[in-house]
Amino acid sequence: MKKIFCISLLFFAFFQLVSAEPVNVTIDGKRFEGGRLVGSVTYVPIRAFVEKISDAEVSWNGESRTVTVSGENLDLNAQMNKSYIESKGRVLYSGSANLIIDGSAYVPVRTLAKSLGAGVEWDSGSRTAEVTPGTEEFKTAEEHYNWNDLYWLAKIINAESEGESLVGKIAVGNVVLNRVENPEFPNNVYDVIHDKKGGVQFTPVANGSINRYPTEESFTAAKVCLENYKITDKNILFFLNPTISTSAWVPNNRDFVMTIGNHDFYA
């Protein structure tokens, strides 16, 4: 049976909101109040957490429902109901939506901590998320991403995933990067996209749609992929739209993994 990724974000956010419960969080060994467990994810109130470990200024835009953190070496945005944080031009995806809990903006602690250069360890004995500030410098997008990889990954995501969700776009990007890591394919993003072994691998290269400039969401998805986030732990290497695909080779020769939107993904 196909595994279908079709979840209403609004329903998901509402479910998480009403099921939040207190959880232990420490910062440098000292108790931090306000931690909430949503499913298996530890959330923290972004304003109180940031102010605890930095001198940054935290502001709230009610119209866009976005928290902004600014200060020396800090530039961070977290929009409610989005499943990622933007920091220094990078995109850190958690897969769990930023939420309003008890009137405050909450985000997953691991994602927020990473964006602030802090580390998080989970102590299963005491059921505590232990945060250690200053664990690792958080680099800017210019320092972290290879621009050529980011640009071409965003272009193929854009061309292959028009009309698909962010999750669907990330999955397409995962396919490209999984091929880069696989010895059966070229070892860089550009060459994987333009690979002609056994014929053109990606239709947009043949029909020219690869030449369109990527949308903002396509760049977001590409950044998520380059942060090593993967939708599935299965090594997906192929995808197709079963309603328009003219080749049966992939369904007949590869292992089906999941369906996201209009695409079936195979390992």
C-alpha positions as CSV (number, residue, x, y, z in Angstrom):
1,M,0.0,0.0,0.0
2,K,1.3,3.4,-0.9
3,K,2.3,5.7,2.0
4,I,0.5,9.0,1.3
5,F,1.8,12.3,2.8
6,C,-1.4,14.4,3.0
7,I,-1.6,16.2,6.3
8,S,-3.5,19.4,6.9
9,L,-1.1,21.9,8.4
10,L,-3.9,23.7,10.2
11,F,-5.2,20.5,11.7
12,F,-1.7,19.4,12.6
13,A,-1.0,22.7,14.4
14,F,-4.3,22.6,16.3
15,F,-3.6,19.0,17.4
16,Q,-0.1,20.0,18.6
17,L,-1.5,23.1,20.4
18,V,-4.0,21.3,22.5
19,S,-1.7,18.3,23.3
20,A,1.3,20.3,24.7
21,E,2.4,19.2,28.2
22,P,5.3,20.5,30.4
23,V,8.7,19.0,29.9
24,N,12.1,19.6,31.7
25,V,14.6,21.9,30.0
26,T,17.9,23.1,31.3
27,I,20.3,25.8,30.0
28,D,23.9,25.3,31.3
29,G,22.5,23.0,34.0
30,K,20.0,25.6,35.3
31,R,16.3,24.9,35.0
32,F,14.4,26.8,32.2
33,E,10.7,27.3,32.7
34,G,8.3,27.0,29.8
35,G,9.3,23.8,28.0
36,R,6.5,21.9,26.4
37,L,6.4,18.4,24.9
38,V,4.3,18.2,21.7
39,G,4.2,14.6,20.6
40,S,7.8,13.6,20.9
41,V,9.2,17.1,20.2
42,T,10.4,19.5,22.9
43,Y,9.3,23.1,22.3
44,V,10.4,26.3,24.1
45,P,9.1,29.9,24.1
46,I,11.3,31.6,21.7
47,R,11.5,35.0,23.4
48,A,12.3,33.7,26.9
49,F,14.8,31.2,25.5
50,V,16.7,33.7,23.3
51,E,16.8,36.3,26.1
52,K,18.2,33.7,28.4
53,I,21.3,32.9,26.3
54,S,21.9,36.2,24.4
55,D,21.5,40.0,24.4
56,A,19.5,39.9,21.2
57,E,16.3,41.9,20.7
58,V,13.2,39.9,20.1
59,S,10.2,41.4,18.3
60,W,6.7,40.1,17.1
61,N,4.9,41.0,13.9
62,G,1.2,40.2,14.5
63,E,0.3,40.6,10.8
64,S,2.7,38.0,9.5
65,R,2.8,36.1,12.9
66,T,6.6,36.1,12.8
67,V,9.1,36.4,15.6
68,T,12.3,38.2,14.7
69,V,15.6,38.0,16.6
70,S,18.2,40.6,15.9
71,G,21.5,41.4,17.6
72,E,25.3,41.1,17.3
73,N,25.8,38.0,15.0
74,L,22.1,37.2,15.1
75,D,19.5,37.5,12.4
76,L,16.6,35.0,12.9
77,N,13.0,34.7,11.8
78,A,10.4,32.1,12.9
79,Q,6.9,32.3,11.3
80,M,4.1,30.5,13.1
81,N,2.8,27.4,11.4
82,K,5.9,27.1,9.4
83,S,8.1,24.0,10.0
84,Y,11.4,25.8,9.8
85,I,13.4,28.7,11.2
86,E,15.4,31.1,9.0
87,S,18.7,32.2,10.5
88,K,21.5,34.1,8.8
89,G,20.1,33.3,5.4
90,R,19.9,29.5,6.2
91,V,16.8,27.4,6.6
92,L,16.6,24.9,9.5
93,Y,13.7,22.5,8.9
94,S,12.3,20.6,11.9
95,G,9.2,19.0,10.3
96,S,7.2,20.3,13.3
97,A,5.3,23.6,13.0
98,N,6.1,26.7,15.0
99,L,3.2,27.2,17.4
100,I,1.3,29.6,19.7
101,I,1.0,27.9,23.1
102,D,-0.6,29.7,26.0
103,G,-0.3,33.0,24.1
104,S,3.4,32.7,23.4
105,A,5.4,31.8,20.3
106,Y,7.0,28.3,20.6
107,V,9.5,26.5,18.4
108,P,11.3,23.1,18.5
109,V,14.3,23.5,20.9
110,R,16.8,21.6,18.7
111,T,16.2,23.9,15.7
112,L,16.3,27.1,17.7
113,A,19.4,26.0,19.7
114,K,21.3,25.1,16.5
115,S,20.5,28.5,15.0
116,L,22.0,30.1,18.1
117,G,25.1,28.0,18.1
118,A,23.9,25.9,21.1
119,G,23.8,22.1,21.5
120,V,21.0,19.9,22.9
121,E,21.2,16.5,24.5
122,W,18.2,14.5,25.7
123,D,18.5,12.8,29.1
124,S,16.0,10.0,29.0
125,G,16.4,9.2,32.7
126,S,15.2,12.6,33.9
127,R,13.3,13.3,30.6
128,T,15.2,16.6,30.2
129,A,16.4,18.5,27.2
130,E,19.8,19.8,28.3
131,V,20.9,22.9,26.3
132,T,24.6,24.0,26.2
133,P,25.2,27.5,24.7
134,G,28.2,28.2,22.6
135,T,28.7,24.7,21.4
136,E,29.4,25.5,17.8
137,E,29.5,28.7,15.7
138,F,26.5,29.0,13.4
139,K,27.8,30.1,10.0
140,T,26.0,32.4,7.6
141,A,24.4,31.1,4.3
142,E,27.3,32.5,2.4
143,E,29.8,30.5,4.5
144,H,27.7,27.3,4.7
145,Y,26.2,26.8,1.2
146,N,28.0,26.2,-2.1
147,W,26.2,28.8,-4.3
148,N,26.4,26.7,-7.4
149,D,24.9,23.7,-5.7
150,L,22.2,25.8,-4.1
151,Y,21.3,27.6,-7.4
152,W,21.1,24.4,-9.5
153,L,19.3,22.4,-6.8
154,A,16.7,25.2,-6.5
155,K,16.3,25.3,-10.3
156,I,15.6,21.5,-10.6
157,I,13.2,21.6,-7.6
158,N,11.4,24.6,-9.2
159,A,11.1,22.9,-12.6
160,E,10.1,19.5,-11.3
161,S,7.8,20.5,-8.4
162,E,5.7,23.5,-9.5
163,G,2.5,23.3,-7.6
164,E,3.9,20.8,-5.1
165,S,4.1,21.4,-1.3
166,L,7.3,22.3,0.5
167,V,7.6,18.7,1.6
168,G,7.3,17.6,-2.0
169,K,9.9,20.0,-3.1
170,I,12.3,18.8,-0.4
171,A,11.8,15.2,-1.4
172,V,12.8,16.1,-5.0
173,G,15.9,17.8,-3.7
174,N,16.6,14.7,-1.6
175,V,16.6,12.6,-4.7
176,V,19.2,14.8,-6.4
177,L,21.6,14.9,-3.3
178,N,21.1,11.1,-2.8
179,R,22.3,10.6,-6.3
180,V,25.3,12.9,-5.7
181,E,26.3,10.5,-2.8
182,N,25.7,7.4,-4.9
183,P,28.6,6.0,-6.9
184,E,26.3,5.1,-9.8
185,F,25.7,8.8,-10.5
186,P,27.8,11.9,-11.0
187,N,29.3,13.4,-7.8
188,N,28.0,17.0,-8.0
189,V,24.6,18.6,-8.3
190,Y,25.0,20.2,-11.7
191,D,26.2,17.0,-13.3
192,V,23.5,14.9,-11.7
193,I,20.9,17.2,-13.1
194,H,22.4,17.2,-16.6
195,D,23.3,13.5,-16.5
196,K,22.4,11.7,-19.8
197,K,23.4,8.2,-18.9
198,G,20.6,6.0,-20.3
199,G,18.9,9.1,-21.6
200,V,18.0,12.5,-20.1
201,Q,17.4,12.0,-16.4
202,F,15.3,15.0,-15.7
203,T,12.6,16.2,-18.2
204,P,13.1,19.9,-17.5
205,V,16.6,19.7,-18.9
206,A,15.2,18.4,-22.2
207,N,12.2,20.8,-22.4
208,G,14.0,23.9,-21.2
209,S,12.0,24.6,-18.0
210,I,15.2,24.1,-16.0
211,N,16.1,27.6,-17.2
212,R,13.4,29.4,-15.2
213,Y,14.6,31.3,-12.2
214,P,13.6,29.5,-9.0
215,T,10.8,30.7,-6.7
216,E,11.6,31.7,-3.1
217,E,10.0,28.4,-1.9
218,S,12.2,26.4,-4.2
219,F,15.3,28.1,-2.7
220,T,13.9,27.4,0.7
221,A,13.5,23.7,-0.1
222,A,17.1,23.6,-1.6
223,K,18.5,25.1,1.6
224,V,16.7,22.6,3.7
225,C,18.2,19.7,1.6
226,L,21.7,21.2,1.9
227,E,21.2,21.3,5.7
228,N,21.1,17.4,5.3
229,Y,17.4,17.2,6.2
230,K,15.8,14.1,4.6
231,I,12.1,13.4,4.3
232,T,12.7,9.7,4.7
233,D,15.6,7.5,5.8
234,K,15.0,5.5,2.6
235,N,17.6,6.2,-0.1
236,I,15.2,7.6,-2.6
237,L,16.9,8.0,-6.0
238,F,13.9,8.2,-8.4
239,F,10.5,10.0,-8.7
240,L,7.8,10.3,-11.3
241,N,4.3,11.5,-11.8
242,P,2.4,8.2,-12.5
243,T,-0.4,10.1,-14.4
244,I,1.9,11.4,-17.1
245,S,5.0,9.1,-17.0
246,T,5.6,7.1,-20.2
247,S,8.2,4.8,-18.8
248,A,7.5,1.7,-16.6
249,W,11.2,1.0,-15.9
250,V,11.2,2.7,-12.5
251,P,8.0,1.1,-11.1
252,N,9.1,-2.3,-12.4
253,N,12.7,-2.2,-11.2
254,R,12.9,0.0,-8.1
255,D,11.3,-0.2,-4.6
256,F,8.4,2.1,-4.0
257,V,8.8,4.3,-0.9
258,M,6.1,6.9,-0.7
259,T,3.8,9.3,-2.6
260,I,3.9,13.1,-1.9
261,G,1.5,15.2,-3.9
262,N,1.7,14.1,-7.6
263,H,5.0,12.3,-7.3
264,D,5.8,8.7,-6.4
265,F,9.3,8.2,-4.9
266,Y,11.4,5.1,-5.3
267,A,14.7,3.8,-3.8
